[in-house]
Amino acid sequence: MPLPPKLLRQGVTDLVRISDARMSGTAYGTVVLHVSPEAAAGGALALVREGDFIELDVAGRRLHLDVSAEELARRRAEWTPLPAPARGWAKLYVDHVQQAHLGADLDFLVGGSGGDVARDSH
């Protein structure tokens, strides 16, 4: 997630980037990945609006959208998910891959093999 060229031209060299993506390869800067649940599943990132304040407490492992519970409830009531894929790998992913905080595993494989994966191992 590189910085937008418009900001780079203004001399901005870093800004916090927050994403629900499952990715690797981000080479620099302050990045929070694997926010869960994902926006596509109705997570908090789906409810963020321009001008909202987001508090990031790295030491406390906390990310907080500073919007009242009433406003979040209103936004959630207005939110509609994207249409689900009809078939194929995309449908399998949407239907069966768990959210990142649950390990991003296939739900039908949970408990079937292997050992626990420590939180900070990935």
Backbone bond lengths (Angstrom), bond angles and torsions (degrees), N, CA, C in turn:
res aa  C-N    CA-C-N  psi(-1)  N-CA   C-N-CA  omega(-1)  CA-C   N-CA-C  phi
1 M - - - 1.451 - - 1.519 109.00 -
2 P 1.298 117.72 82.54 1.461 119.70 -179.72 1.527 110.74 -70.11
3 L 1.319 115.29 161.08 1.456 120.14 175.43 1.527 108.93 -68.88
4 P 1.316 116.94 144.90 1.469 119.50 178.12 1.531 110.50 -63.61
5 P 1.334 117.22 138.71 1.469 120.89 179.73 1.530 113.22 -52.70
6 K 1.322 117.49 -36.22 1.466 121.28 179.66 1.529 110.82 -58.22
7 L 1.332 116.68 -41.94 1.468 120.06 179.31 1.518 111.32 -73.32
8 L 1.328 116.71 -38.77 1.468 119.88 177.65 1.528 111.07 -59.22
9 R 1.335 116.45 -40.91 1.472 120.45 178.59 1.525 111.77 -64.62
10 Q 1.333 117.10 -25.06 1.464 121.31 179.01 1.530 111.93 -87.09
11 G 1.339 116.77 -0.16 1.458 120.61 177.91 1.513 114.93 92.74
12 V 1.328 118.05 4.51 1.459 120.78 177.02 1.520 107.81 -72.95
13 T 1.328 117.03 124.14 1.466 120.69 -177.41 1.524 112.67 -108.94
14 D 1.316 118.02 -11.25 1.461 120.82 177.23 1.511 108.91 -160.04
15 L 1.301 116.25 147.80 1.448 123.88 169.23 1.513 106.44 -155.68
16 V 1.314 115.37 153.52 1.459 119.41 179.95 1.524 108.13 -69.69
17 R 1.325 116.06 129.68 1.450 122.29 174.57 1.518 107.71 -114.79
18 I 1.319 116.39 128.41 1.463 122.65 -177.41 1.519 107.71 -120.64
19 S 1.333 116.10 130.07 1.457 119.82 -176.95 1.524 110.97 -145.78
20 D 1.308 115.43 151.73 1.463 120.13 172.04 1.519 110.54 -95.49
21 A 1.325 116.55 11.15 1.465 121.02 -178.59 1.521 111.55 -69.67
22 R 1.296 115.07 153.97 1.458 122.87 172.57 1.517 105.04 -109.84
23 M 1.333 116.22 96.76 1.452 119.43 -172.63 1.511 111.27 -147.78
24 S 1.291 114.47 169.51 1.451 121.14 173.41 1.515 107.42 -138.01
25 G 1.321 116.14 169.06 1.444 119.57 176.18 1.509 115.12 102.89
26 T 1.331 118.49 -1.90 1.456 119.83 176.48 1.518 107.13 -70.48
27 A 1.313 117.25 120.98 1.450 120.92 -167.85 1.522 114.97 -96.88
28 Y 1.297 119.68 -17.45 1.455 119.26 -174.06 1.523 110.31 -156.49
29 G 1.321 115.55 164.70 1.449 121.34 172.07 1.512 113.87 84.88
30 T 1.302 113.14 -177.65 1.463 121.81 -177.38 1.518 108.71 -93.90
31 V 1.321 116.32 112.12 1.460 121.61 -175.87 1.521 109.64 -132.33
32 V 1.315 115.95 132.59 1.465 122.34 173.15 1.521 106.33 -114.21
33 L 1.329 116.18 116.31 1.467 121.18 179.96 1.519 110.80 -113.24
34 H 1.285 115.58 168.79 1.459 123.66 174.54 1.523 112.46 65.88
35 V 1.347 118.39 30.68 1.459 120.04 175.00 1.519 106.80 -61.64
36 S 1.314 115.16 133.83 1.455 119.00 -171.33 1.524 109.94 -141.45
37 P 1.333 117.98 140.92 1.462 127.08 1.14 1.526 111.82 -71.75
38 E 1.323 114.54 156.65 1.456 122.25 -178.14 1.534 111.15 -65.51
39 A 1.331 115.34 155.54 1.459 120.71 177.02 1.533 110.99 -56.80
40 A 1.330 116.55 -39.71 1.470 120.16 -178.62 1.525 112.25 -63.09
41 A 1.336 116.59 -21.57 1.463 121.02 178.28 1.524 111.17 -98.20
42 G 1.324 117.07 8.67 1.456 120.66 179.34 1.511 114.11 91.22
43 G 1.331 117.05 15.38 1.460 120.64 178.67 1.518 111.88 -66.61
44 A 1.318 115.67 173.58 1.460 121.55 -174.62 1.526 113.45 -57.46
45 L 1.336 118.42 -32.81 1.466 119.46 179.86 1.529 112.13 -61.98
46 A 1.307 117.68 -25.07 1.464 121.05 177.24 1.521 111.27 -68.89
47 L 1.332 116.63 -19.96 1.461 121.26 -175.09 1.519 113.45 -100.27
48 V 1.334 118.00 -4.20 1.466 121.55 -178.66 1.519 109.40 -70.06
49 R 1.329 115.47 136.86 1.458 122.42 177.14 1.523 109.54 -122.95
50 E 1.319 116.52 155.72 1.459 121.30 177.43 1.525 109.71 -53.97
51 G 1.327 115.57 132.03 1.458 120.98 179.42 1.517 114.45 96.05
52 D 1.341 117.56 -11.38 1.468 120.56 177.77 1.522 109.82 -68.07
53 F 1.318 115.62 147.81 1.456 120.98 173.37 1.517 108.84 -97.54
54 I 1.346 114.79 137.99 1.460 121.41 177.29 1.513 106.96 -123.32
55 E 1.329 116.26 126.45 1.463 121.80 179.65 1.522 109.23 -97.14
56 L 1.328 115.45 127.94 1.459 121.85 179.03 1.520 108.26 -116.48
57 D 1.322 116.49 118.16 1.466 123.01 176.90 1.527 106.37 -117.06
58 V 1.331 115.98 94.55 1.462 120.64 -175.38 1.518 110.74 -63.58
59 A 1.341 117.06 -49.09 1.471 120.33 -178.16 1.527 111.48 -60.30
60 G 1.326 116.34 -36.77 1.462 120.30 -179.65 1.517 113.72 -87.84
61 R 1.348 116.57 0.27 1.467 122.07 -179.69 1.524 111.14 52.67
62 R 1.335 115.13 49.67 1.461 120.72 -175.00 1.528 109.97 -133.36
63 L 1.307 114.95 136.66 1.452 123.60 175.51 1.522 105.86 -128.33
64 H 1.331 117.22 123.23 1.468 120.33 -173.60 1.524 110.64 -130.82
65 L 1.316 116.71 125.85 1.453 123.25 173.07 1.517 107.12 -84.51
66 D 1.325 116.77 113.97 1.467 121.84 -173.32 1.529 110.76 -84.22
67 V 1.326 114.36 71.02 1.457 123.01 179.32 1.527 106.41 -134.32
68 S 1.311 116.98 140.63 1.466 120.46 -176.69 1.529 111.66 -60.90
69 A 1.316 115.08 154.28 1.466 120.72 178.42 1.529 110.38 -60.08
70 E 1.319 116.75 -36.58 1.466 120.35 179.67 1.526 111.49 -64.97
71 E 1.345 116.07 -43.82 1.463 120.17 179.37 1.530 110.42 -66.65
72 L 1.334 117.28 -40.65 1.466 119.70 177.82 1.527 110.79 -62.77
73 A 1.332 117.14 -39.41 1.464 120.66 178.14 1.532 110.29 -63.14
74 R 1.329 117.02 -40.39 1.463 120.91 178.73 1.527 110.29 -64.16
75 R 1.338 116.09 -45.46 1.460 120.24 179.78 1.523 111.15 -63.89
76 R 1.338 116.21 -41.23 1.465 119.75 -179.44 1.534 110.26 -63.55
77 A 1.337 117.33 -38.67 1.465 121.06 179.14 1.527 111.30 -64.86
78 E 1.330 117.27 -30.18 1.462 121.85 179.87 1.532 113.18 -86.05
79 W 1.344 116.85 -15.98 1.453 121.33 -175.03 1.524 110.94 -71.82
80 T 1.317 116.17 138.50 1.464 120.36 173.37 1.526 108.30 -129.40
81 P 1.309 117.22 133.96 1.471 120.11 -179.48 1.524 111.19 -70.86
82 L 1.313 114.43 157.62 1.461 119.55 173.31 1.527 108.93 -67.92
83 P 1.310 117.61 154.04 1.466 118.83 177.09 1.528 110.43 -61.25
84 A 1.312 115.37 139.96 1.469 120.76 -179.93 1.529 109.76 -75.59
85 P 1.334 115.88 147.20 1.473 118.16 175.30 1.527 110.41 -61.27
86 A 1.320 116.98 146.33 1.462 121.47 -176.82 1.523 112.67 -78.55
87 R 1.330 116.86 -29.99 1.463 118.80 -176.18 1.516 110.33 -166.78
88 G 1.314 116.25 179.45 1.455 122.13 174.77 1.517 113.88 83.10
89 W 1.355 114.38 -167.12 1.456 120.57 -176.71 1.518 111.49 -63.00
90 A 1.327 117.21 -36.24 1.471 119.76 179.56 1.530 110.61 -62.19
91 K 1.322 117.79 -40.87 1.474 120.97 177.97 1.527 110.64 -66.35
92 L 1.332 116.47 -42.99 1.460 120.56 177.63 1.531 110.04 -58.11
93 Y 1.324 115.96 -44.69 1.471 120.89 179.63 1.534 110.41 -61.06
94 V 1.315 116.81 -53.04 1.471 120.81 -177.61 1.528 111.30 -61.12
95 D 1.301 116.92 -41.66 1.465 120.82 -175.93 1.525 114.27 -77.53
96 H 1.341 117.71 -27.50 1.462 117.96 -168.87 1.527 117.73 -128.58
97 V 1.321 119.25 -13.09 1.461 118.87 178.79 1.523 108.67 -84.92
98 Q 1.333 114.87 123.74 1.460 119.89 -178.75 1.526 111.28 -70.97
99 Q 1.307 115.88 163.51 1.452 122.03 176.31 1.534 110.09 -66.24
100 A 1.323 116.10 159.82 1.464 121.76 -174.33 1.524 112.94 -57.76
101 H 1.336 117.61 -39.36 1.471 119.06 -177.93 1.533 112.14 -68.29
102 L 1.318 116.41 -12.29 1.472 121.12 175.74 1.520 111.80 -101.73
103 G 1.319 117.17 2.54 1.456 121.24 176.26 1.509 115.66 106.50
104 A 1.335 118.08 -4.07 1.470 122.53 179.40 1.526 111.60 55.24
105 D 1.323 116.44 31.10 1.463 121.60 179.57 1.523 109.05 -91.32
106 L 1.311 116.30 164.25 1.450 120.62 171.81 1.533 108.43 -71.09
107 D 1.309 117.21 127.80 1.461 120.36 -174.62 1.527 113.11 -59.53
108 F 1.330 117.67 -30.79 1.464 119.55 -178.67 1.530 112.94 -80.30
109 L 1.341 117.83 -3.13 1.465 121.05 176.10 1.527 112.77 -104.07
110 V 1.315 117.55 -9.30 1.461 120.93 -176.53 1.524 110.06 -60.22
111 G 1.329 114.51 129.10 1.460 120.34 178.76 1.511 113.79 80.56
112 G 1.314 117.80 2.13 1.455 120.94 -175.54 1.510 115.49 -88.25
113 S 1.338 117.46 -22.24 1.449 119.00 -177.82 1.515 110.18 -167.41
114 G 1.304 115.14 169.24 1.457 120.67 173.65 1.511 114.07 70.82
115 G 1.315 115.22 -176.37 1.444 121.43 179.79 1.510 110.67 -113.40
116 D 1.322 115.04 178.93 1.450 120.66 178.48 1.517 110.20 -65.81
117 V 1.316 116.20 148.00 1.454 122.41 175.76 1.529 106.59 -105.31
118 A 1.314 115.54 123.24 1.465 119.55 -179.30 1.528 110.02 -62.75
119 R 1.322 116.32 146.09 1.467 122.59 -176.30 1.532 112.37 -53.90
120 D 1.307 118.12 -42.37 1.460 121.18 -174.05 1.524 113.22 -94.81
121 S 1.315 118.70 19.32 1.464 120.78 -176.94 1.520 112.73 -90.20
122 H 1.326 117.80 -4.75 1.472 119.08 -177.88 1.501 111.78 -140.14
